[in-house]
Every structure is written in C-alpha cells, then in structure tokens.
C-alpha cells in the first residue's frame, strides 16, 4: 500500500508561504492554500528551517506594512 508522496517545501512553496504570511493569512489558511494539514505545516517547519524562516519573514513583512 502506498500513501501520498512526501510533501517537501520547495523554494517556490517557501515563497508562496512567505507571501501569504505577509498578507496576514493564518496558519490554517496557509495550510489550506498549500493543500496540506496544519499538523503537516508545523511538522515541515520543524523539518525544513527555510520553510519556517519564509513564514517568519512574511509575518515580519506584514507587520512592517501595518497589517
């Protein structure tokens, strides 16, 4: 039995996540847009530092813009 292929946050996905976070989307909304569960999103943040950093950077950009 095979499951879904592993979800890996590529550079493109990191950029999408950064953009969504900069616009003030919640973790739930970001995970929905990326087609993954919140638990997968949190797990991948732990596993891939660049993914975590992209979301953090996006949040900081959004705060600078006054969201």
PEBELTA-V440159 format. One record per pair of residues at least 4 apart in sequence whose ideal C-beta (glycine too) atoms are under 6 Angstrom apart, sorted by the first residue. I is the first residue (numbers start at 1). J is the second residue. Records with the same first field share a line. If there is no record, write none. Layout:
BEGIN
I->J ; J
END
This chain:
BEGIN
7->36
9->13 ; 14 ; 44 ; 48 ; 51
14->50 ; 51 ; 54
17->30 ; 54 ; 55
18->54 ; 57 ; 58
20->25 ; 30
21->55 ; 58 ; 59
22->58 ; 61 ; 62
24->62 ; 67
25->29 ; 30
27->38
28->38
31->36 ; 38 ; 41
36->40 ; 41
44->48 ; 51
45->51 ; 52
49->53
53->57
62->67
END
